[in-house]
Amino acid sequence: MNRTTIIIPNYNGLRFMEPCLTALKKQICSDFDLLVVDNGSEDGSVEWLREHGIPAIFLPENTGFSGAVNAGIRAAKTPYVILLNNDTEPEPEYVEQLERAISASPRIFSVSPRMIQLYRRELMDDGGDMYSIMGWAYQRGVGQEVSRYDRPCHIFSACAGAAIYRREVFDEIGLFDEMHFAYLEDIDVGYRAKIAGYYNRYCPQAVVYHVGSGTSGSKYNSFKVRLAARNSVYLNYKNMPAPQLLLNSLPIALGILGKYMFFKKRGFERDYVDGLLEGIRTAKNTKKVPYESRHFANYLSIQWELIYGAALYIYEFSRRQIVKPGAKIPQQTEKRRDI
């Protein structure tokens, strides 16, 4: 029996499918199941997948990233699942290294690979996702030199664009929150796993090249800004008990102010505010993680990680301001999602 199912969510991403699947055919570890979940595409993806006999689930409408990967996870029969964006090209050792890393301990929920920018292969795209006490989620290492991220380490959450997950843990903590639709859903599921006592790892030996914003088409747009703002409210409300929310209220407020000023310079301040207000109105409809005293130590550990995440963000942001002659280091903080 294969140990891993690779689930590729697809929404109008036909142009990416062939390079991605070609890279998967070159895997050293070829003993995996493959499943494409098409999210109601209208660009010929459905016909192409059927013509090439690729195992797929065809959803009648766009259910967002969360809905698509959940359909794949429910259908999978293997101990592990890899969620892989269609605009990626993994190296041949990718599957083997992820399986090796996650099998090191039953307490590992997920493992994130070294994601490198496809068109600038000297720069990182994502070295695991981090979360901060200000309520900011960000890609560890984005825009930094690849050589600086060559050591395994703990991370707050794996990037669901190319990570491996222990499938049985979803039975305990729940699947990706479909109210998120897209954006921050992987931080949320990683957060829930940490509350339950699991942890997430970064594996630099597993390498994947990533286009980024392949489906949404741009780093910032009204839809993305509004959804990310709304989901940031969900993320804190669901995972922080009331005392922790109160403790972190000031840094979260400062984080909101900082984001507002950032998006105001780009003309998206109205979308950001609308997203926050929608999140406040609808947060009660999300499934809040019930507080259990046996997880108290886990909450303390998470609180420390939130403080560390803020310090790391400041350090990495300062490094991104040091631009070498002739080089442009992207300053990306929002992650793309295949929706």
C-alpha positions as CSV (number, residue, x, y, z in Angstrom):
1,M,0.0,0.0,0.0
2,N,1.3,3.5,-0.8
3,R,1.9,5.8,2.1
4,T,1.0,9.1,0.5
5,T,-1.7,10.7,-1.7
6,I,-0.7,13.8,-3.6
7,I,-3.8,16.1,-3.8
8,I,-3.6,18.9,-6.4
9,P,-6.4,21.5,-6.2
10,N,-7.1,23.1,-9.6
11,Y,-9.1,26.0,-10.6
12,N,-8.6,27.2,-14.2
13,G,-5.0,26.2,-14.0
14,L,-4.7,24.1,-17.1
15,R,-1.5,26.0,-18.1
16,F,0.2,24.7,-15.0
17,M,-0.9,21.1,-15.0
18,E,1.5,19.5,-17.5
19,P,4.8,20.9,-15.9
20,C,3.6,19.9,-12.4
21,L,2.6,16.4,-13.4
22,T,5.8,15.9,-15.5
23,A,7.8,16.8,-12.4
24,L,5.9,14.3,-10.3
25,K,6.6,11.6,-12.9
26,K,10.3,12.1,-12.1
27,Q,10.0,11.4,-8.4
28,I,12.5,8.9,-6.9
29,C,9.7,7.7,-4.7
30,S,7.0,6.9,-7.2
31,D,4.8,4.8,-4.9
32,F,2.2,7.4,-4.3
33,D,-1.4,8.0,-5.2
34,L,-2.4,11.0,-7.3
35,L,-5.7,12.9,-7.1
36,V,-6.6,16.2,-8.8
37,V,-9.6,18.0,-7.3
38,D,-11.0,20.4,-9.9
39,N,-12.9,23.3,-8.5
40,G,-15.4,23.9,-11.3
41,S,-12.8,25.0,-13.9
42,E,-14.0,26.5,-17.2
43,D,-10.6,26.7,-19.0
44,G,-10.6,23.1,-20.4
45,S,-9.0,21.6,-17.3
46,V,-11.8,19.1,-16.9
47,E,-11.6,17.8,-20.5
48,W,-7.7,17.6,-20.3
49,L,-7.8,15.6,-17.1
50,R,-10.3,13.2,-18.5
51,E,-8.5,12.9,-21.8
52,H,-5.2,12.0,-20.0
53,G,-6.9,9.6,-17.6
54,I,-5.7,11.4,-14.5
55,P,-7.5,10.4,-11.3
56,A,-9.7,13.4,-10.4
57,I,-12.7,14.6,-8.4
58,F,-14.8,17.1,-10.4
59,L,-16.6,19.6,-8.2
60,P,-19.5,21.4,-9.8
61,E,-18.5,24.8,-8.5
62,N,-15.6,26.7,-6.9
63,T,-15.5,25.7,-3.3
64,G,-12.3,27.5,-2.6
65,F,-8.9,26.0,-1.6
66,S,-10.3,24.6,1.7
67,G,-13.3,22.9,0.0
68,A,-11.1,21.4,-2.7
69,V,-8.4,19.9,-0.5
70,N,-11.0,18.7,2.0
71,A,-12.7,16.7,-0.7
72,G,-9.3,15.2,-1.6
73,I,-8.4,14.4,2.1
74,R,-11.7,12.6,2.6
75,A,-11.1,10.5,-0.5
76,A,-7.5,9.6,0.4
77,K,-6.8,6.2,1.9
78,T,-3.1,6.6,2.7
79,P,-1.5,7.6,6.1
80,Y,-0.2,10.8,4.6
81,V,-1.5,13.4,2.2
82,I,0.6,16.0,0.3
83,L,-1.3,19.1,-0.8
84,L,0.4,20.5,-3.9
85,N,-0.4,23.7,-5.7
86,N,-0.7,23.2,-9.5
87,D,1.9,26.0,-10.2
88,T,4.7,24.0,-8.6
89,E,7.5,21.8,-9.9
90,P,9.0,19.5,-7.3
91,E,12.5,18.2,-7.4
92,P,12.9,14.3,-7.8
93,E,13.6,13.8,-4.0
94,Y,10.6,15.9,-2.9
95,V,8.2,13.1,-2.0
96,E,10.8,10.8,-0.5
97,Q,12.2,13.6,1.8
98,L,8.8,14.7,3.0
99,E,7.8,11.1,3.9
100,R,11.1,10.6,5.7
101,A,10.7,13.8,7.7
102,I,7.1,13.2,8.8
103,S,7.7,9.6,9.8
104,A,10.4,10.7,12.3
105,S,7.8,11.2,15.0
106,P,4.1,10.5,15.5
107,R,3.7,14.0,17.0
108,I,4.6,15.7,13.7
109,F,1.4,16.9,12.0
110,S,2.9,18.5,9.0
111,V,6.2,19.1,7.1
112,S,6.8,22.1,4.9
113,P,9.4,21.8,2.1
114,R,11.9,24.4,0.9
115,M,9.8,26.4,-1.6
116,I,11.9,28.4,-4.1
117,Q,10.8,31.0,-6.6
118,L,10.5,29.3,-9.9
119,Y,11.7,32.3,-12.0
120,R,14.4,33.4,-9.4
121,R,15.9,30.2,-8.1
122,E,18.4,31.9,-5.9
123,L,15.5,33.3,-3.7
124,M,13.2,31.6,-1.3
125,D,9.5,31.6,-1.7
126,D,8.6,29.9,1.6
127,G,10.5,28.2,4.4
128,G,7.5,27.3,6.5
129,D,4.8,29.7,7.7
130,M,5.0,31.8,10.8
131,Y,2.4,33.7,12.9
132,S,3.0,36.7,15.2
133,I,1.5,38.3,18.2
134,M,0.4,41.2,16.0
135,G,-1.9,38.8,14.1
136,W,0.4,38.8,11.0
137,A,1.0,35.6,9.1
138,Y,4.0,35.4,6.8
139,Q,6.2,33.2,4.7
140,R,9.5,32.5,6.5
141,G,12.4,33.4,4.3
142,V,10.5,34.9,1.4
143,G,12.8,36.9,-0.8
144,Q,15.9,35.7,1.1
145,E,18.9,33.8,-0.3
146,V,18.1,30.0,-0.6
147,S,21.4,29.1,1.0
148,R,20.3,30.7,4.3
149,Y,17.5,28.2,4.8
150,D,19.3,24.8,4.7
151,R,18.6,23.5,8.2
152,P,15.5,21.6,9.4
153,C,13.6,23.4,12.2
154,H,10.2,23.9,13.9
155,I,7.8,26.2,12.2
156,F,4.4,27.6,13.3
157,S,2.6,26.0,10.4
158,A,3.3,24.3,7.0
159,C,2.5,26.0,3.8
160,A,-0.4,24.0,2.3
161,G,0.9,24.8,-1.2
162,A,3.3,21.9,-1.0
163,A,3.2,20.3,2.5
164,I,2.7,16.8,3.7
165,Y,0.2,16.0,6.5
166,R,-0.5,13.1,8.8
167,R,-4.1,12.3,7.7
168,E,-5.3,10.7,11.0
169,V,-4.7,14.0,12.9
170,F,-7.5,15.6,10.8
171,D,-9.9,13.2,12.5
172,E,-8.9,14.7,15.8
173,I,-8.7,18.5,15.0
174,G,-10.9,18.7,12.0
175,L,-10.2,19.5,8.3
176,F,-9.4,22.9,6.8
177,D,-12.1,25.4,7.7
178,E,-14.3,25.9,4.7
179,M,-15.5,29.3,6.0
180,H,-12.0,30.5,5.2
181,F,-12.5,29.6,1.5
182,A,-8.9,30.6,0.9
183,Y,-6.0,32.4,2.7
184,L,-4.8,31.6,6.3
185,E,-6.6,28.2,6.3
186,D,-3.2,26.5,6.6
187,I,-2.1,28.7,9.5
188,D,-5.5,27.8,11.2
189,V,-5.2,24.1,10.8
190,G,-1.5,24.2,12.0
191,Y,-2.6,26.3,15.0
192,R,-5.3,23.8,15.9
193,A,-2.7,20.9,15.7
194,K,-0.4,22.8,18.0
195,I,-3.1,23.3,20.6
196,A,-3.7,19.5,20.5
197,G,0.0,18.9,21.2
198,Y,1.4,18.2,17.7
199,Y,4.1,20.3,15.9
200,N,5.1,21.3,12.4
201,R,8.5,21.0,10.8
202,Y,10.5,22.5,7.9
203,C,12.5,20.1,5.7
204,P,15.0,21.9,3.4
205,Q,15.9,18.6,1.7
206,A,12.5,18.5,0.0
207,V,12.6,21.2,-2.7
208,V,9.8,22.5,-4.8
209,Y,9.8,25.5,-7.2
210,H,6.7,27.8,-7.1
211,V,5.3,30.3,-9.5
212,G,3.1,32.1,-6.9
213,S,-0.2,33.8,-7.4
214,G,-0.8,31.4,-10.3
215,T,-4.5,31.4,-9.9
216,S,-5.4,34.7,-8.3
217,G,-3.1,36.4,-10.8
218,S,-1.6,39.1,-8.5
219,K,0.0,39.6,-5.1
220,Y,-2.7,42.1,-3.9
221,N,-6.2,42.6,-5.2
222,S,-9.6,43.5,-3.6
223,F,-10.8,39.9,-3.3
224,K,-7.6,38.7,-1.7
225,V,-7.2,41.6,0.7
226,R,-10.8,41.3,1.9
227,L,-10.7,37.6,2.4
228,A,-7.3,37.6,4.2
229,A,-8.6,40.4,6.6
230,R,-11.8,38.5,7.4
231,N,-9.9,35.2,7.9
232,S,-7.5,36.9,10.3
233,V,-10.4,37.7,12.6
234,Y,-11.5,34.0,12.4
235,L,-8.0,32.8,13.1
236,N,-7.6,34.7,16.4
237,Y,-11.2,34.2,17.5
238,K,-11.2,30.4,16.9
239,N,-7.9,29.5,18.4
240,M,-7.3,32.0,21.3
241,P,-9.2,31.5,24.6
242,A,-10.7,34.8,25.9
243,P,-7.8,35.5,28.4
244,Q,-5.2,35.1,25.6
245,L,-7.2,37.3,23.3
246,L,-7.3,40.0,26.0
247,L,-3.6,39.6,26.7
248,N,-2.8,40.0,23.0
249,S,-5.4,42.7,22.2
250,L,-3.0,45.6,22.1
251,P,-0.4,44.0,19.7
252,I,-3.2,42.8,17.5
253,A,-4.7,46.3,17.4
254,L,-1.3,47.7,16.5
255,G,-1.0,45.0,13.8
256,I,-4.4,46.0,12.4
257,L,-3.3,49.6,12.3
258,G,-0.1,48.7,10.5
259,K,-1.9,46.6,7.9
260,Y,-4.4,49.4,7.3
261,M,-1.6,51.9,6.6
262,F,0.1,49.4,4.4
263,F,-3.0,48.8,2.3
264,K,-4.0,52.5,2.3
265,K,-0.8,53.2,0.3
266,R,-1.9,50.6,-2.2
267,G,-5.5,51.7,-2.4
268,F,-7.0,48.7,-0.7
269,E,-7.9,50.2,2.7
270,R,-11.6,49.9,2.1
271,D,-11.3,46.3,1.2
272,Y,-9.3,45.6,4.3
273,V,-11.8,47.3,6.6
274,D,-14.7,45.6,4.9
275,G,-13.0,42.2,5.5
276,L,-12.4,43.0,9.2
277,L,-16.0,44.0,9.7
278,E,-17.3,40.9,7.9
279,G,-15.0,38.8,10.1
280,I,-16.3,40.4,13.3
281,R,-20.0,39.9,12.1
282,T,-19.6,36.3,11.1
283,A,-16.9,35.0,13.6
284,K,-19.7,33.5,15.8
285,N,-20.5,31.1,12.9
286,T,-17.0,29.5,13.0
287,K,-16.1,26.5,15.1
288,K,-14.1,27.8,18.1
289,V,-11.6,25.4,19.6
290,P,-12.9,24.6,23.0
291,Y,-10.4,25.3,25.8
292,E,-9.2,22.3,27.7
293,S,-7.0,22.7,30.8
294,R,-4.8,19.7,29.7
295,H,-3.6,21.9,26.8
296,F,-2.6,24.8,29.0
297,A,1.1,24.1,28.4
298,N,0.5,24.1,24.7
299,Y,-1.1,27.5,24.9
300,L,1.9,28.8,26.8
301,S,4.2,27.4,24.1
302,I,2.1,29.0,21.4
303,Q,2.2,32.4,23.1
304,W,6.0,32.2,23.1
305,E,6.0,31.3,19.4
306,L,3.8,34.3,18.7
307,I,6.3,36.6,20.4
308,Y,9.2,34.9,18.5
309,G,7.2,35.2,15.3
310,A,7.0,39.0,15.7
311,A,10.8,39.2,16.4
312,L,11.6,37.0,13.4
313,Y,9.3,39.1,11.1
314,I,11.1,42.3,12.1
315,Y,14.5,40.7,11.5
316,E,13.6,39.3,8.1
317,F,11.8,42.5,7.0
318,S,15.0,44.4,7.8
319,R,17.0,42.1,5.7
320,R,14.6,42.5,2.8
321,Q,15.3,46.2,2.8
322,I,19.0,45.5,2.0
323,V,18.7,45.4,-1.8
324,K,21.8,44.4,-3.7
325,P,22.7,46.4,-6.8
326,G,20.6,45.3,-9.7
327,A,18.4,43.0,-7.6
328,K,14.9,43.5,-6.5
329,I,13.9,41.5,-3.5
330,P,10.1,40.9,-3.4
331,Q,8.4,42.0,-0.2
332,Q,5.6,39.5,-0.1
333,T,3.6,38.8,3.1
334,E,0.4,37.4,1.7
335,K,0.4,33.9,0.4
336,R,-1.5,32.8,-2.7
337,R,-4.1,30.1,-2.8
338,D,-5.5,28.0,-5.6
339,I,-9.1,29.0,-5.6
